[in-house]
Amino acid sequence: MILLILVFSPWIVALGLSGVPKSKMVPKIAFVVSGILFIYSLRLIEHFSVIDTLFQHSVTVPFLKSLNLTLHLGVDGLSLWFIILTTFLTPILIWFEQQRESNKSNAIYLWMLVLEGAVIGAFASSNLLFFYIFFELALIPIIFMLGIWGGTGRIRALLQFALFTFLGSLLMLVAILYIGSQVHSLEYTTLLKTGFSHQVQYWCFLAFAIAFLIKIPIFPFHFWLPTTYTEAPMVGTIFLSAILAKLGIYGFLRFCLPLFPYAAKQFLPTLLILASIGLIHASLLASRQKNMKSFLAYGSLLHMNFIALGVFTVSFLGLEGAIFQSLAHALSISALFLILGMMGNLAEGSLESFRGWAAQSPAMATLFFIALLAFLGVPGFGNFIGELFILIACYQHHTSWLGLVAGLISIVLSLWVFIPAFQKIFWGKSEEHDIRNFQVRKHEYMLIVPLIVLLIWMGLNPSFFLRSTEATVQVNIEQQMQVPTTSTKPSYHHKTIHSFRREP
């Protein structure tokens, strides 16, 4: 029941508020509802057992009995933190947009609620067809945000984004329909026990992988990203980088690896090479950017390739690191983009326009620097733990030496690019703009501080998050990759798994 409320109540509220689109209460109601949903989502943790690898809080709603199609929602160690991440960031973004005093209509708050419900539905769905439906529905709010409230180049960005994402997803839909016609079920637990032939695995993995590679995105499927991130309104950019990109990572972890293990093993060397190239490519492109928003966009691209590198090692440590790094990246990139958005029109300017910011707003410049340190993986923050796990996994994985080298080089390059850029940007006299009138309001600090605190907590106490993912990673991904394609789900014997609650 919890998941049904989390998925559909944002849609119901958005539909109700659409009847009073000009009311000044719309932003406040949207914020209150999203805040309540976040608090309510914490019940998933309270009643979550980390030693159970099956879906918990499950709810089944019959949809089309003639086609044996049901909406089945559930949460396990893989989806738990992604759902809570979504409910946590949504009220922050709604509050941020509300405080900007922009000329946007109230429709943007409704689209954020629609997006929240769709993303939670995708993370919670254990039926392939409904996962695809939620997966596609999550794109629609971004398209409207980009098309209505985007920058001057929004039409080009919209066409690129729609073309890449929808065409890539069509291949996945074809694969899903084929699987349904052969197995007569699209339930995840049933498909885990189904031994697909090597040829079927090959083509289905390719169809799923292309959709997820575009979503992350991985080199060379990233060409839509720079324009889209730059032209989208700030809340749209944050949703894309912090939440929607994680759907691609989640898709690999949930579907590609456990359902098509033979094909995954054949493609993983190629995917490792692409992720390694993407690391270096994004680092070099970031160093050439003149616009602050695109500068951070390429930094985000770099870290998403790093996360994908951990996934493609298919080792326990690499998979755990990828999940953990996904959460830390979402928090750090959100903090950076939020601070940038607080600059108003200046956020769309060149890097040179930020000169002198530290002198005018030292507190906010300090928060930006702390968020940047977390983003770069400095020890003491959650990002460091995730990157460390991934690098160790690459070192232990005999086929991932290229990823290890590329990962180390990208870390050096990112430090070489971002730290000097921060020093150059925020100190000195501005030659293009006068920012003396820019002041950050006190309540805006409250948007950033929780993100920083969580990043530090993740760096100091990673086990709180990691213990909930261990069992799912070991059974549904790592062990599934080690058994023949016709094998059933392997047995699981937990040794060092702890629980959020005391087991009887």
N, C-alpha and C positions, 0 to 999 in steps of 0.2 A: 504493500500500500504506500510505503514511503516513496518508492520510485515513481509510482503513478502520479503522486502529488507533485514531485519534483519536475516531471516531464510536462504534464499537461496544465498545471495551474498557471505557469507563466503565459501560456497561450490563451487560457480563459480570461486572465486579467487583461492581456493585450487586446483581445477581442472586445471586452467590455469598455476599455478606455478609448477604443477607436470611435465610439459613439459620441465622445466629448473631446475631440482632438485639440480644441483650442483652450481647454481648461488649464488654469495655472496649477491645478492639483495633480495633473498627469505625471510630471516628473517626481513629485513627492510620493505618490502612490506607487509608482514603479520602483522607487528606491526602497520603500518600506516593504513591499512584497518580496523583492529580491533579497533584502536583509533577513526577512523571516525565513525564506527558503534556505539561506545559508545556515542559519541556526538549526533549522529542522534537518538539514542534511547531515549534521553532526551526529544524529541518531544512528546513522550508518556505522559510525565508529563504535558507538556505545554498545551495540549489539552485534559486533563483528568478531567472528572467531578466526584467528589467523591459521589454525591447523586444519581448517576445512577448505578443501580445494574446489568444492562445488559452488555453484551460484547461491548466494545468500540473499535474504530479503526478496525472494523470488515472487513474482506475480504473473499470472497467465490470464490473458483476455482472449477468448475465441474471436476470430475475425472472419475467416471463410472456412467453415467446416467442410464444405465440399472439396476444397483444395488442401485440407489439412494444414491450414495456415493460421497460426496464432501469434499474438503479440506476447512475447515472453521477455520480461525485464528481470534482471538480476545483477548482483554485484559480487565480485571476487577481489582477490588481492591486486589484480591487474587494473581494474577499473575504479576501485575505491577512491584513490587520491585524485584521479583525473576528474571525477564527478565533483568532489569537494573543491578542487581548484576552480572549477567553473562557477560553482555557487559562491565562492569567496570573491572572485574577481568581478563578477557582474555588478553587485551593488557599488563597488568602488568605482567602476567605470560610469555607472549611472550618476553617481554623486559628482564625479569629475565633470561630466558633461553638463550637469545641472548648474554647477558653480561657474562655468565659463562665460555665461551670459552671452551666448552666441545667438545668431539669427536663425538657427535651425528650428524647424517645427517640432512639435511634440512627437511626431511620428518616429523619430530616431529612438526614443525610449521604448516604444512599442516593438520596434525591430530588435532591440537588444533583448527584450524579454522573449521574443520568438526564437532568437538565436540561442539563448540559454536553454530553453526547453528542447530544441533540436539536438544540441550538442550532448546534453545529458542523456537523451534518448539513444543517440549513437553509442555512447559509452556503456549504456546499460542493456542494450538489446542483445539477446542471444540468438535471435533469428536473423539469418543473413539478409533476407529481403527487407525486413524492417530496419536493419542496420543501414542498408543502402538508402532507404527512404529518408531516414533521419540524417544520414551523411549528406544527401543532396539538399534537404531542406535547410541545413545550416548555411548553405551557400547563398540562398535567396536574400536574407537580410544584408549580407555583405554587398551583394550586387546593388541593392537599393541604396545603401549608405554611400557606396562609391559613385553610383550614377547621379544621385541627387545632391549630396553634400561633398563630393570630391573636388579636387583641384582643377586647374585649367586643362590638364591633360587627362581628365577622367574618362573620356570616351575611349581613347586608345587603351587605357589601363583596363577599362571594363571589358572591352573586346578580348584582350589578351587573357584576362582572368577567366572569363566565361568559356572561351575556346579551349584553353588548356584543361580546366577542371571538369567541364561537362563531357568533353570527348573522352578524356581518360576514364571517367566514371562509367561511361557507356560500355566499355570493354568489361568492366567488373560486373555490370548488370547482366550481360550476355553469359558470363561464366556462372553467375548465381542461378540464372534460369536453367542452364544446362545441368548444373548439379541437382537442382530440384527435380528435373525430369528423370534423372537417373536414380537418385536415392529416394525420391518421394518424401523428402523431409529437408527442411532448411534449418533445423535446430542444431545449434553448435555442439551440444553434448552428443547428439546422434552422429554428426559428421566426424567427430573426433574418433569414433570407433569404426569408421568406414575406411576401408583400404582402397583408395583410388589407384587406378593403374598409373604407370609412370607417364604415359602420354597425356592422360587427363590432368595429372598433377602439373605437368610441364606447362600446358596452355592456360590452366586456371591460375597457377601462380603468376604467370606473366601478366594476365589480365588484372588480377588484384594488385600486383606490385606496381604497375604503371600508374594506377589511380592513386596509390599511396605515395609513390615517389614524387608525383606532381604536387601532392598536398603538403609534403614536408617542407620545402622541396629539395631534391638531390640533383646535383650536376648530372646531366645537362638539362634537367627539366625545370630549371629555376628562372627562365627568362621572363616569366610573368611577374616575378616578385618585386624587382626594384621599382618599376613603374606603379604597381598596385600599392605597395607600402607607402610610396611617396605621395601619391595622389589621393589615397583614401583619407577620410577624416580620422583624427587621432584615435578615437575609440575603435574605429574599424581596423586600423593598423594594429592596435593592441590585441583585439580579438583574433586577428589573423596570426600574429606571431606567437602569442601566449597560449592560445587554446586550439584554434583550428589546425595549426601545424602539428599539434600533438595527436590529432586524429590519424595522421599518416603513420606516426610511430606506433600508435595503438593498433592500427590495422595490421601492420607487420607482426606485432607481438601476438595479437589475438587470432588472426586468420592465416596469414601467409606461412608462418613457420610451423605451427602445429598441424594444420590441415594438409599441407603439401610438403612434407619433410624431404622427400626424395628430390623434388624439383628445387627446393630451397638450397639443398646442398650443391646442386649443379650451378645455381646462379650466384651463390654467395661470394665466390672469388671475384666475379665481375662487379658485384655491388660494393664490395670492399674497395676495389680500385676506384670506382666512381665517387664514393664518399671521400676517399683520400685525395683525389683530384679536387673535389669540391672544397675541402679544407684550405688547400693552398690557393685555389682560385678566388675564393671569397676573401681571404686575407689580403691578397694583392689588390683586388677591386676596392676593398674598403679604404686602402691607402690613397686611392685616386679620387675619392668622392669630395665634392665641394659643398654639398648640401647636408645639413645635419641629420635630417630624417633618413636619407639614403645611406648616410654613413652608419647609422645604427641598424638599418635594414640589412646591410651586408654583414655586419657583426652578428646579427641574429642568424643569417644564413650560414655563417661559419659554424656557429654552435649547433645548429640543427644537423649539419653534416657530421659533427662530432658525436652527437647522440646516435645518429644512424650507424656510425662506425661501431658503437657498442652493441647495437642490435645485431649487426652482421657478423660479429664474432660468435654468436650463438653459444656463448659460455655463460655460466651462472653469474659470474662477476660482471661480465659485459652487459648482460641483460638487466641486472640490478642497477648497474651504473647508469644505463640508458634511461630507465624509469625515473631514477632519482634526479638525474641531470635534467630531465624533461620538466620536472616540477620546479627545480631551482632556476632553470632558464626562464620559465614563465614568469616567476616572481621578479627576477632581475631585469628582464627586458621590459616588463610592465612598468617598473619603477623608473627606468630611464625614459621611456616614451611619455609617461605621465608628467615628469618634470619638464620635458621638452614641450609638452602641450600647454603647460602653465605659462609659457613664454608668449602665448598668443600668436599673432602674425609673425613674430620674430622667429618662431619655430620653423617656418617655411623658408627662411633665408639661408644664406651661405654660412659656412663655418666661421668666416671672418667676422660676421655680425655679432658673434657671441663674445668678442673680446671685451674685457672689463666687467664681465658678469660677476666674477668672484668678489670684486670690490663693492659692487652694488647690493648683492644678495649673498653674503658669505655663508649663511646657514643652508640655503638651498644648494649652493655650489658644493658645500661639504656633503650633503646628502647625495648629490649626483655622483660625487667622487666615490663615496662608499658603495653606491649601487654599481658603479663602474668596476670597482675592485671585486665585488661579488661576481659580476658578469664575466670578468677575466679569470675567475677561478683562483683567487688568492686564498691561502689557507685561513680557516676560520669561518668560511661561508659554505653553503651547501653546494655551490657549483664546483668547489675544489674536490669534494668527496666524489661527486659523479664523474668528473674528469679523471681522477685518480683510479677509480675502479675500471674505467674504460681503457686507460693506458696499460694497467696491469693485465687486463684481459687480452689486449693485443700482444703483450709480451709473452703471455703464456700460450697463446694460440699460434701454432706454428705457421699458419697461412696468413697471419695478420701483421707480419713484420712491416709491410708497406704502410698499414694504418698507424702503427706505432711511430714510424719515422715521420709520417705526415702530421700526426697529432702533435708530436713534439715541435715540429717546425711551425705549425699553425699557432701554438701557444707562444713561441718566441716572436712570431710575426705580429700576433695580436697585441702583445705587450709593446712591441716596437711601434705599432701604429697608434694605439689608443692612448697610452700614457703621455707620449709627447704631444699628441693632438689636444688632450685635455689641458696640458700646461700651456700650450700655445693659444688655445681658444679662450680660456677663461681669465687669463691675465693679459695685461697690456691695454692700450687704448684702442678703441674701436675707430676704424676709418670709414665704415659704411653706415653704421646706425648709431643713434644715441639711445642708450638703454637706461638713462638716469631715471626715467619715469616708471621703469618696471619694478614692481614690488610684489612679492609673493605673500598672499594673505595667510593668516595663521591657520585657518581651517584646512588649507591645502597641504600643510605639513602632515596632517592626520591621514592623508591618502598614502603617503610614502612611508611613514614610520612603521606601520604594521608589516609592510613588505620587507623592510630592512631587518626588522626583528625576527621574522620567520626565516629569512636567509641565514641569519646568525644561529638561530636555533637548529636549523637543519645541519649546519656545519659542526655544531657542538654535540648534537644528539641525533645522529642519522638513524640509529637503530629504531627509533620510534616509528619512522616511515618504512624502513627496510623490512622490519619483521613481518609486516602485513603482506608483503609481496613474495616472500621466500617460497612458500609452499606452492603458490600458483606458478611461479617461474620454474621451479624444479619439476613439477608434474606435467603441467599443460604445455610447456615449451621445451625445456632442456631435455627431459626424458623422452618426450614425444619425438624429438629429432634424432634420438639414438636407437629407436626401434624400427623394425621393418614396416613398410607401408600397410601391411595387412594386419598388423598387431592391434590388439585392443589397448585401451588406456592402461598404462603400467600401474602397478601398485605403488603406494607411497608410504615410506616409513620416516616420520619426522624425528629429528634428533635434537636440534637446537632451536626449534621454533617456539616462540612465546606467544602469548595471547593478550589481547586487550582486556579480556575478562577472564576470571578464574574458571577453569573448566571443572565440571563436577567429577 
